[in-house]
Amino acid sequence: MGEQPIFSLKAHVFQIDPATKRNWIPASKHAVTVSFFFDAGRSVYRIISVGGTKAIINSTITPNMTFTKTSQKFGQWADSRANTVYGLGFATEQQLQQFSEQFKEFKEAARLVRDKSQEKFELLSPGLNISSPQGLCEDRQSPPLLGVNGSSEDKLFRSKSADMEESTEKEQMRKMLSEGSICERNSDAELFSLRDSNTKLVAALHEANSSIDQWKKLLAEYQEETDRLREQVAELEAQSGVSASSETGSEELTQTVAEMEALIRAKDEEIKILRSKKPDLSELEKEKEEACQRIQDLEVKNSELDKRVRTAESALASSQDARSRAECAVQKVIETLDVKIYDLSDLRQNLAELLEK
């Protein structure tokens, strides 16, 4: 009679690294079906899981096995016959609890099967060791019949050997379970540490993105201010001609504005590169410091530009005042000349009258 599946669940299967006895090696790329089977012919319970075309778990349950839950969704057991430790990762705590309960149940069933086998063997052993009747002479006495598994000495020797093998098996199982538990605890600690680091990095990334948006907004404001200053300079230049020094100042202002525009374009490119790269926290802090420094430099240049604009406005106002004063002086001279010309015409007329007389 073949084996029949009794209980099945899906889980990620792992095996202990035979070299280090501390690290887990994935036996399946994804969750596979793990089933409990009962072999009615041999009266044994087995855990079997097939990945693709090969069996990744083929473990016979013995009364000495123990299934240990090392985390909320992970459990393991040692198989001394296969000389390995199996680990199962489940999707939920409920699935882990169900597997653990089934393991205990079938382990107890295996123990009952073993006890029944031992009782049958003990019942059969006295009947098989039958000696010949006492009425026969010693020479004609038949030799004692052998038991099913050999003589009494053989059975004693095998019983002792089985006890030794069982104790050795227990020690190996304890050792492998201890190593597997240590490995699992280390893996859990590493997992929690990685999750914590990932949470911190995500928070830092969100903060950096928010800071980048603020920097970009600030740069846009500076760009608007620069455009406004350029318009003011253009209006001042359009109103009237400025002296050589004023023209030199305007050229410097134009050059400064061009430098500021180039700096803003470079900053925009840096922001695009920063968004596309997703840098780590240290690089992000460095970029933030550089951006702050550049913003400070930009503020200094902006203040210098304001000073130069005010200087140009003052120079323009002084030039306009000088022109006004010159125009007033010219007007006065013209008026004086007009008066003198009028007086001269009167003088000529009087002279002409005198000559006629």
C-alpha positions as CSV (number, residue, x, y, z in Angstrom):
1,M,0.0,0.0,0.0
2,G,1.5,3.4,-1.0
3,E,2.0,6.5,1.0
4,Q,-1.0,8.9,1.5
5,P,-0.7,12.6,2.1
6,I,-2.3,13.7,5.4
7,F,-1.6,17.4,5.8
8,S,-0.1,20.0,3.5
9,L,1.0,23.7,3.7
10,K,3.1,26.0,1.5
11,A,6.4,27.3,2.9
12,H,9.9,28.5,1.9
13,V,12.3,25.6,2.5
14,F,15.9,26.1,3.9
15,Q,18.7,23.8,4.8
16,I,21.6,24.4,7.2
17,D,24.9,25.1,5.5
18,P,26.9,21.8,6.0
19,A,30.2,23.8,5.9
20,T,29.5,26.4,8.6
21,K,26.5,24.9,10.4
22,R,25.4,28.4,11.0
23,N,23.9,29.9,7.8
24,W,20.7,28.9,6.0
25,I,20.8,27.9,2.3
26,P,17.5,28.4,0.4
27,A,16.3,25.0,-1.0
28,S,13.5,26.6,-3.1
29,K,13.3,29.9,-5.0
30,H,9.6,30.3,-3.9
31,A,7.1,28.8,-1.6
32,V,6.5,25.1,-2.2
33,T,4.1,22.5,-0.8
34,V,5.3,20.7,2.3
35,S,3.3,17.6,3.1
36,F,3.1,14.9,5.9
37,F,2.8,11.4,4.4
38,F,2.0,8.0,6.1
39,D,3.5,4.8,4.7
40,A,1.1,2.2,5.8
41,G,3.4,-0.7,4.7
42,R,6.2,0.4,6.9
43,S,4.1,2.3,9.4
44,V,6.2,5.4,9.3
45,Y,5.4,9.1,8.9
46,R,7.5,11.3,6.6
47,I,7.7,15.0,5.6
48,I,8.2,15.4,1.9
49,S,8.5,18.4,-0.3
50,V,9.2,18.4,-4.0
51,G,10.8,21.4,-5.9
52,G,10.7,20.9,-9.6
53,T,11.8,17.3,-10.3
54,K,13.7,16.6,-7.1
55,A,12.8,16.1,-3.5
56,I,14.1,18.9,-1.3
57,I,12.7,17.4,1.9
58,N,12.5,13.7,2.6
59,S,12.5,13.4,6.4
60,T,11.2,10.4,8.4
61,I,9.6,11.5,11.6
62,T,11.1,9.7,14.7
63,P,10.0,10.1,18.4
64,N,13.3,11.8,19.1
65,M,12.7,14.7,16.7
66,T,11.7,18.2,17.9
67,F,10.2,21.0,15.9
68,T,11.4,24.4,17.3
69,K,9.7,27.7,16.5
70,T,12.6,30.2,16.4
71,S,10.6,33.2,15.3
72,Q,7.0,34.2,14.6
73,K,6.9,32.7,11.1
74,F,10.0,30.3,11.1
75,G,10.6,26.9,12.5
76,Q,13.2,24.1,12.2
77,W,14.0,20.5,13.1
78,A,17.0,18.3,12.8
79,D,17.2,15.1,10.9
80,S,20.2,13.0,12.0
81,R,19.6,10.4,9.4
82,A,19.9,13.0,6.6
83,N,22.6,14.8,8.7
84,T,21.0,18.2,8.2
85,V,18.6,20.7,9.7
86,Y,15.5,21.8,7.8
87,G,14.0,25.3,8.2
88,L,10.6,26.4,7.0
89,G,9.4,30.0,6.6
90,F,5.6,30.5,6.5
91,A,3.5,33.3,5.4
92,T,1.6,33.6,8.6
93,E,1.9,32.7,12.3
94,Q,-1.2,30.6,12.0
95,Q,0.4,28.3,9.4
96,L,3.5,27.9,11.6
97,Q,1.3,26.9,14.5
98,Q,-0.7,24.4,12.4
99,F,2.5,22.8,11.2
100,S,4.0,22.6,14.7
101,E,0.8,20.9,16.0
102,Q,0.8,18.4,13.2
103,F,4.5,17.7,13.8
104,K,3.8,16.9,17.4
105,E,0.8,14.8,16.6
106,F,2.7,12.6,14.1
107,K,5.7,12.5,16.3
108,E,3.5,11.0,19.1
109,A,2.0,8.6,16.5
110,A,5.5,7.5,15.5
111,R,6.3,6.9,19.2
112,L,3.1,4.8,19.6
113,V,4.0,2.8,16.5
114,R,7.5,2.1,17.9
115,D,6.1,1.1,21.4
116,K,3.7,-1.3,19.7
117,S,6.5,-2.8,17.7
118,Q,8.6,-3.3,20.8
119,E,5.6,-4.9,22.7
120,K,5.1,-7.3,19.8
121,F,8.7,-8.2,19.7
122,E,8.8,-8.9,23.5
123,L,5.7,-11.1,23.2
124,L,7.2,-13.1,20.4
125,S,10.7,-13.5,21.9
126,P,9.8,-16.0,24.8
127,G,7.8,-18.3,22.5
128,L,10.7,-18.5,20.0
129,N,13.3,-19.5,22.5
130,I,11.8,-23.1,23.1
131,S,14.0,-25.9,24.4
132,S,13.4,-29.6,23.9
133,P,11.4,-31.7,26.5
134,Q,13.1,-32.6,29.8
135,G,12.4,-36.3,29.3
136,L,15.0,-36.5,26.4
137,C,18.5,-37.3,27.2
138,E,21.1,-34.6,27.1
139,D,22.8,-35.9,24.0
140,R,19.5,-36.0,22.0
141,Q,18.2,-32.6,23.2
142,S,17.5,-30.3,20.3
143,P,19.4,-27.0,20.2
144,P,17.4,-24.0,21.3
145,L,15.6,-22.3,18.5
146,L,16.9,-18.9,17.5
147,G,14.8,-15.8,17.9
148,V,13.7,-13.8,15.0
149,N,16.6,-11.4,15.2
150,G,19.2,-14.0,16.4
151,S,20.3,-15.4,19.8
152,S,19.7,-13.6,23.1
153,E,23.3,-12.4,23.1
154,D,22.8,-10.9,19.7
155,K,19.6,-9.2,20.8
156,L,21.3,-7.8,23.9
157,F,24.2,-6.5,21.8
158,R,21.9,-5.0,19.2
159,S,19.8,-3.4,22.0
160,K,22.9,-1.8,23.5
161,S,24.0,-0.7,20.0
162,A,20.6,0.8,19.3
163,D,20.7,2.7,22.7
164,M,24.2,4.0,21.8
165,E,23.0,5.1,18.3
166,E,19.9,6.7,19.8
167,S,22.0,8.7,22.4
168,T,24.4,9.7,19.6
169,E,21.5,10.7,17.5
170,K,20.1,12.8,20.3
171,E,23.4,14.6,20.8
172,Q,23.7,15.3,17.1
173,M,20.1,16.6,17.0
174,R,20.7,18.8,20.0
175,K,23.9,20.2,18.5
176,M,22.3,20.8,15.1
177,L,19.3,22.4,16.7
178,S,21.5,24.7,18.9
179,E,23.5,25.7,15.9
180,G,20.4,26.2,13.8
181,S,18.8,28.3,16.6
182,I,21.9,30.5,16.9
183,C,21.9,31.0,13.2
184,E,18.2,31.8,13.1
185,R,18.6,34.3,16.0
186,N,21.5,36.0,14.2
187,S,19.5,36.0,11.0
188,D,16.5,37.6,12.8
189,A,18.8,40.2,14.4
190,E,20.3,41.0,11.0
191,L,16.8,41.2,9.4
192,F,15.5,43.6,12.1
193,S,18.7,45.7,11.8
194,L,18.3,45.9,8.0
195,R,14.7,46.8,8.4
196,D,15.6,49.6,10.9
197,S,18.3,50.9,8.6
198,N,15.9,50.8,5.6
199,T,13.3,52.8,7.6
200,K,15.9,55.4,8.5
201,L,17.2,55.6,4.9
202,V,13.6,56.0,3.6
203,A,13.0,58.8,6.2
204,A,16.2,60.5,5.2
205,L,15.3,60.2,1.5
206,H,11.9,61.8,2.1
207,E,13.6,64.6,4.1
208,A,16.1,65.1,1.4
209,N,13.4,65.3,-1.3
210,S,11.6,67.8,0.8
211,S,14.8,69.8,1.2
212,I,15.4,69.7,-2.5
213,D,12.0,71.1,-3.2
214,Q,12.7,73.9,-0.8
215,W,16.0,74.6,-2.4
216,K,14.5,74.7,-5.8
217,K,11.7,77.0,-4.6
218,L,14.4,79.3,-3.1
219,L,16.4,79.3,-6.3
220,A,13.3,80.1,-8.3
221,E,12.7,83.1,-6.0
222,Y,16.3,84.2,-6.5
223,Q,15.9,83.8,-10.3
224,E,12.7,86.0,-10.2
225,E,14.6,88.6,-8.1
226,T,17.5,88.5,-10.6
227,D,15.1,89.0,-13.5
228,R,13.5,91.9,-11.7
229,L,16.9,93.5,-11.1
230,R,17.8,93.0,-14.8
231,E,14.6,94.8,-15.8
232,Q,15.4,97.6,-13.5
233,V,18.9,98.0,-15.0
234,A,17.4,97.9,-18.5
235,E,14.9,100.6,-17.6
236,L,17.7,102.8,-16.1
237,E,19.8,102.3,-19.3
238,A,16.8,103.2,-21.5
239,Q,15.9,106.4,-19.6
240,S,19.2,108.2,-20.3
241,G,22.8,107.7,-21.1
242,V,25.0,107.0,-18.2
243,S,28.6,108.0,-17.7
244,A,31.5,105.7,-18.5
245,S,31.7,104.5,-14.9
246,S,27.9,103.8,-15.0
247,E,28.3,101.9,-18.2
248,T,31.1,99.8,-16.7
249,G,28.9,99.1,-13.7
250,S,26.1,98.1,-16.0
251,E,28.4,95.7,-17.8
252,E,29.5,94.2,-14.5
253,L,25.9,93.9,-13.4
254,T,25.1,92.1,-16.7
255,Q,28.0,89.8,-16.3
256,T,27.0,89.1,-12.7
257,V,23.5,88.4,-13.8
258,A,24.8,86.0,-16.4
259,E,26.9,84.2,-13.8
260,M,23.9,83.9,-11.5
261,E,21.8,82.5,-14.4
262,A,24.6,80.0,-15.2
263,L,24.7,79.0,-11.5
264,I,21.0,78.5,-11.4
265,R,21.1,76.3,-14.5
266,A,23.9,74.3,-13.0
267,K,21.9,73.9,-9.7
268,D,18.8,72.8,-11.7
269,E,21.0,70.1,-13.4
270,E,22.4,69.0,-10.0
271,I,18.8,68.7,-8.7
272,K,17.9,66.5,-11.7
273,I,20.9,64.3,-11.2
274,L,20.2,64.1,-7.5
275,R,16.7,63.0,-8.1
276,S,17.7,60.3,-10.6
277,K,20.6,58.9,-8.5
278,K,18.9,58.4,-5.1
279,P,22.2,58.8,-3.2
280,D,23.0,57.4,0.2
281,L,22.7,59.5,3.4
282,S,26.4,60.7,3.5
283,E,26.4,61.9,-0.1
284,L,23.0,63.5,0.5
285,E,24.4,65.4,3.5
286,K,27.4,66.5,1.5
287,E,25.2,67.7,-1.4
288,K,23.0,69.5,1.1
289,E,26.0,71.3,2.6
290,E,27.3,72.3,-0.8
291,A,23.8,73.6,-1.8
292,C,23.6,75.6,1.4
293,Q,27.0,77.1,0.7
294,R,26.1,78.0,-2.8
295,I,22.9,79.5,-1.7
296,Q,24.8,81.6,0.8
297,D,27.2,82.7,-2.0
298,L,24.2,83.5,-4.1
299,E,22.8,85.6,-1.3
300,V,26.1,87.5,-1.0
301,K,26.2,88.1,-4.8
302,N,22.6,89.2,-4.7
303,S,23.3,91.7,-2.0
304,E,26.4,93.0,-4.0
305,L,24.1,93.3,-7.0
306,D,21.6,95.3,-5.0
307,K,24.4,97.6,-3.9
308,R,25.6,98.0,-7.5
309,V,22.0,98.8,-8.6
310,R,21.7,101.4,-5.9
311,T,25.0,102.9,-6.9
312,A,24.0,103.0,-10.5
313,E,20.7,104.6,-9.6
314,S,22.6,107.2,-7.5
315,A,25.0,107.9,-10.3
316,L,22.1,108.3,-12.7
317,A,20.3,110.6,-10.4
318,S,23.5,112.7,-10.0
319,S,24.0,112.8,-13.7
320,Q,20.4,113.9,-14.2
321,D,20.9,116.6,-11.6
322,A,24.1,117.8,-13.3
323,R,22.3,117.9,-16.6
324,S,19.4,119.9,-15.1
325,R,21.9,122.4,-13.5
326,A,23.7,122.7,-16.9
327,E,20.4,123.3,-18.7
328,C,19.4,126.0,-16.2
329,A,22.8,127.7,-16.6
330,V,22.5,127.6,-20.4
331,Q,19.0,129.0,-20.2
332,K,20.3,131.8,-18.0
333,V,23.1,132.6,-20.4
334,I,20.7,132.6,-23.3
335,E,18.4,134.9,-21.4
336,T,21.3,137.2,-20.6
337,L,22.4,137.2,-24.2
338,D,18.8,138.0,-25.3
339,V,18.8,141.0,-22.9
340,K,22.2,142.2,-24.2
341,I,21.1,141.8,-27.8
342,Y,18.0,143.8,-27.1
343,D,20.0,146.5,-25.4
344,L,22.5,146.5,-28.4
345,S,19.6,147.0,-30.8
346,D,18.3,149.9,-28.8
347,L,21.8,151.4,-28.7
348,R,22.1,151.0,-32.5
349,Q,18.7,152.7,-33.0
350,N,19.7,155.7,-30.7
351,L,23.0,156.0,-32.5
352,A,21.3,156.1,-35.9
353,E,18.9,158.8,-34.6
354,L,21.9,160.9,-33.4
355,L,23.6,160.6,-36.7
356,E,20.5,161.7,-38.6
357,K,20.4,164.9,-36.5
